């Protein structure tokens, strides 16, 4: 049975998806109970994505060892990154497309060997590794391996969708941060106060900085609000606040000089 909803980013969270299918407002449920116990219309429900299910027949036909011949082992003692992955490359590349490649391929190889290289020969500046909620890879991380170690090794939340959006040297990273904040502000379901209020404050502060009206205090406050709204376990029902946090924090931290250049200097009053 197919069901098409009105669509919302928040419905990528499994319980919000169940709410939407049931005809309710699409926002996450408090867990437990988990969907495997009480899911769609109160019945046990298992949710998985199409890419995972599409791999099952091949693994059953050719065996687990065949699947494990693709991908790579962890270099940090974590679980291995076995198998093939669909990686959709977009942004400033010559041939944006979806490529089926082994996990562990470097971002540089993905761009240069599959996506036709950087557009107009411009230099690489950064990339959203796998969905903006995972955060960004900085200018010195072009050789990052697209595997499950990426979060620990390159200071992002994780691999996510493994669909990088690539930025060239002319990209305004302040505008990127502001645009990401606008997205999360608009997509917040409003159920949790830290996400609802924090996302709005981050967006307003970044708009002020982008316009040249912000101060260094505003920049510090962006990081303070972002860090408070998502990384404290239990402050929000789903991970949208964490996504906002990682997106904004990684952009500001890895391109801080661009933000500082748009901020007004501190004004110190001196009395005699």
C-alpha positions as CSV (number, residue, x, y, z in Angstrom):
1,X,0.0,0.0,0.0
2,X,1.4,3.4,-1.0
3,X,0.6,6.5,1.1
4,X,1.6,10.0,0.0
5,X,1.6,12.8,2.6
6,X,1.8,16.5,2.3
7,X,5.5,16.2,3.0
8,X,7.8,17.7,5.7
9,X,11.4,17.3,6.7
10,X,10.3,16.3,10.2
11,X,8.6,13.3,8.7
12,X,12.0,11.7,8.1
13,X,11.8,10.8,11.8
14,X,10.0,7.5,11.9
15,X,7.3,8.3,14.5
16,X,6.5,11.6,12.8
17,X,6.1,9.6,9.6
18,X,3.7,7.3,11.4
19,X,1.7,10.3,12.7
20,X,1.4,11.6,9.1
21,X,0.3,8.3,7.7
22,X,-2.4,8.2,10.4
23,X,-3.7,11.6,9.2
24,X,-2.4,13.5,12.2
25,X,0.0,16.4,12.5
26,X,3.5,15.2,11.5
27,X,5.6,15.5,14.6
28,X,7.6,13.0,16.6
29,X,6.1,10.8,19.3
30,X,7.6,10.5,22.8
31,X,9.3,7.0,23.1
32,X,8.8,4.4,24.5
33,X,6.7,2.7,23.2
34,X,8.9,2.2,20.2
35,X,7.3,1.5,16.7
36,X,8.4,-2.1,16.8
37,X,6.1,-2.5,19.8
38,X,3.3,0.0,19.0
39,X,3.6,1.7,15.6
40,X,1.2,2.4,12.8
41,X,-2.4,2.4,14.3
42,X,-1.0,0.9,17.4
43,X,0.4,-2.2,15.7
44,X,4.0,-3.4,15.7
45,X,5.8,-1.6,12.8
46,X,9.3,-1.9,11.3
47,X,10.4,1.1,9.2
48,X,13.4,0.9,6.8
49,X,14.5,2.8,3.8
50,X,14.2,1.7,0.2
51,X,18.0,1.6,-0.4
52,X,18.5,-0.9,2.5
53,X,15.7,-3.1,1.3
54,X,17.0,-3.0,-2.3
55,X,20.3,-4.5,-1.1
56,X,18.7,-7.5,0.7
57,X,18.0,-9.6,-2.5
58,X,21.6,-9.2,-3.7
59,X,23.0,-10.2,-0.3
60,X,20.7,-13.2,-0.2
61,X,21.7,-14.2,-3.7
62,X,25.5,-13.7,-3.5
63,X,26.1,-13.9,0.2
64,X,27.4,-11.8,3.0
65,X,31.1,-12.3,2.1
66,X,30.4,-10.9,-1.4
67,X,28.8,-7.8,0.1
68,X,31.7,-7.4,2.6
69,X,34.1,-7.4,-0.3
70,X,33.0,-3.9,-0.9
71,X,33.7,-1.0,1.5
72,X,36.4,-0.8,4.1
73,X,37.3,-1.6,7.7
74,X,37.4,1.0,10.4
75,X,40.7,2.7,11.2
76,X,39.5,3.8,14.6
77,X,38.3,0.5,16.1
78,X,34.7,1.1,15.2
79,X,32.4,-1.2,13.2
80,X,33.4,-1.7,9.5
81,X,31.8,0.2,6.6
82,X,31.0,-2.7,4.3
83,X,29.0,-2.6,1.1
84,X,28.0,-0.2,-1.7
85,X,26.3,3.1,-1.2
86,X,24.3,5.5,-3.4
87,X,26.0,8.8,-3.1
88,X,24.3,11.8,-4.8
89,X,26.8,14.5,-5.5
90,X,25.5,18.1,-6.1
91,X,26.7,21.6,-5.9
92,X,29.7,23.1,-7.7
93,X,30.7,20.0,-9.7
94,X,30.6,19.4,-13.5
95,X,28.4,16.3,-13.5
96,X,26.0,16.2,-10.5
97,X,24.5,12.8,-10.3
98,X,23.9,9.7,-8.2
99,X,26.7,7.1,-8.1
100,X,26.8,3.7,-6.6
101,X,30.3,3.4,-5.0
102,X,31.9,1.4,-2.2
103,X,31.9,2.9,1.2
104,X,35.3,4.4,2.1
105,X,35.7,6.3,-1.2
106,X,37.3,9.7,-0.6
107,X,35.3,12.8,-1.3
108,X,38.0,13.9,-3.7
109,X,37.7,10.7,-5.7
110,X,33.9,11.0,-5.7
111,X,34.2,14.5,-7.1
112,X,37.1,14.1,-9.5
113,X,36.6,10.5,-10.8
114,X,32.8,10.4,-10.8
115,X,31.3,13.9,-10.8
116,X,33.6,15.4,-13.4
117,X,35.7,17.6,-11.0
118,X,35.0,21.0,-9.6
119,X,32.9,23.3,-11.9
120,X,34.9,25.8,-14.0
121,X,38.1,24.5,-12.4
122,X,37.6,26.4,-9.2
123,X,39.2,25.2,-6.0
124,X,37.3,23.1,-3.4
125,X,36.2,25.0,-0.3
126,X,34.0,22.6,1.6
127,X,31.1,20.2,1.5
128,X,28.0,19.1,3.3
129,X,29.0,15.5,3.9
130,X,25.7,13.8,3.9
131,X,22.7,16.1,4.6
132,X,23.1,19.5,6.2
133,X,22.2,18.1,9.6
134,X,25.5,16.2,9.6
135,X,27.6,19.4,9.4
136,X,30.2,20.4,6.9
137,X,33.7,19.2,5.9
138,X,36.2,22.1,5.8
139,X,38.7,23.2,3.1
140,X,41.4,20.8,4.4
141,X,39.1,17.8,4.5
142,X,38.7,17.1,0.7
143,X,40.3,13.7,1.2
144,X,37.8,12.6,3.9
145,X,36.7,9.0,3.6
146,X,33.0,8.6,3.0
147,X,32.5,5.9,5.6
148,X,31.1,5.5,9.1
149,X,34.3,6.8,10.7
150,X,33.7,10.2,9.2
151,X,32.0,11.7,12.3
152,X,34.8,11.0,14.7
153,X,37.6,11.7,12.3
154,X,36.3,14.9,10.7
155,X,34.2,16.6,13.4
156,X,30.8,16.1,11.8
157,X,27.8,14.2,13.3
158,X,28.1,11.3,10.9
159,X,27.9,10.1,7.3
160,X,24.1,10.6,7.1
161,X,22.8,10.2,3.6
162,X,26.3,10.2,2.1
163,X,25.1,12.7,-0.5
164,X,27.6,15.5,-0.5
165,X,26.9,19.1,-1.6
166,X,30.1,20.6,-2.7
167,X,31.2,24.3,-2.4
168,X,33.8,26.1,-4.5
169,X,36.2,28.8,-3.4
170,X,33.7,31.6,-4.2
171,X,31.0,30.4,-1.8
172,X,29.9,32.8,1.0
173,X,29.9,30.5,4.0
174,X,28.1,33.1,6.1
175,X,25.2,33.0,3.6
176,X,25.4,29.2,3.7
177,X,25.0,29.2,7.5
178,X,22.2,31.6,7.4
179,X,20.4,29.6,4.7
180,X,20.8,26.4,6.8
181,X,19.4,28.1,9.9
182,X,16.4,29.4,7.9
183,X,15.7,25.9,6.7
184,X,15.8,24.4,10.2
185,X,13.7,27.3,11.6
186,X,11.0,26.7,9.0
187,X,11.1,22.9,9.4
188,X,10.9,22.8,13.2
189,X,7.6,21.2,14.2
190,X,7.5,23.6,17.2
191,X,6.8,20.8,19.7
192,X,10.0,21.3,21.8
193,X,11.0,24.7,23.2
194,X,14.8,24.5,22.7
195,X,14.3,23.7,19.0
196,X,11.4,26.1,18.4
197,X,13.0,29.1,20.1
198,X,16.6,28.3,19.5
199,X,16.3,27.8,15.8
200,X,14.6,31.2,15.5
201,X,17.3,33.0,17.5
202,X,20.1,31.4,15.5
203,X,18.5,32.5,12.3
204,X,18.1,36.1,13.5
205,X,21.6,36.3,14.8
206,X,23.1,35.0,11.5
207,X,21.0,37.4,9.5
208,X,22.4,40.2,11.6
209,X,25.9,39.0,11.1
210,X,25.4,38.6,7.3
211,X,24.1,42.1,7.0
212,X,27.2,43.5,8.8
213,X,25.2,44.6,11.8
214,X,26.4,41.8,14.2
215,X,29.1,41.9,16.8
216,X,31.5,39.3,18.1
217,X,29.1,38.8,21.0
218,X,26.4,37.8,18.5
219,X,28.8,35.3,17.0
220,X,29.6,33.8,20.4
221,X,25.9,33.7,21.1
222,X,25.2,31.7,17.9
223,X,27.5,29.0,19.1
224,X,26.1,29.1,22.6
225,X,22.5,28.8,21.5
226,X,23.4,26.0,19.0
227,X,25.3,24.1,21.6
228,X,22.5,24.4,24.1
229,X,19.6,23.3,21.9
230,X,20.8,20.0,20.6
231,X,23.7,18.3,22.4
232,X,22.2,18.0,25.8
233,X,20.5,14.6,25.8
234,X,16.8,14.7,26.4
235,X,16.1,18.4,25.6
236,X,14.2,17.5,22.4
237,X,12.1,14.6,21.3
238,X,13.8,14.1,17.9
239,X,17.1,15.0,16.4
240,X,16.2,18.1,14.4
241,X,17.7,20.4,17.0
242,X,20.9,18.4,16.9
243,X,21.0,18.8,13.1
244,X,20.6,22.5,13.4
245,X,23.3,22.5,16.0
246,X,25.9,20.6,13.9
247,X,25.1,22.5,10.7
248,X,25.7,25.9,12.3
249,X,28.5,25.0,14.7
250,X,30.7,23.2,12.1
251,X,30.3,26.1,9.5
252,X,31.1,28.7,12.1
253,X,34.0,26.8,13.6
254,X,35.6,25.8,10.3
255,X,35.1,29.2,8.6
256,X,35.2,31.5,11.6
257,X,37.4,34.1,10.0
258,X,34.6,34.8,7.4
259,X,32.1,35.4,10.2
260,X,34.5,37.6,12.2
261,X,35.2,39.7,9.1
262,X,31.4,40.6,9.0
263,X,31.2,41.4,12.7
264,X,31.6,44.8,14.2
265,X,34.6,45.0,16.6
266,X,34.0,45.1,20.3
267,X,33.6,48.7,21.6
268,X,35.2,49.2,25.0
269,X,34.2,52.2,27.0
270,X,37.1,53.9,28.8
271,X,36.5,56.3,31.7
272,X,38.9,58.6,33.4
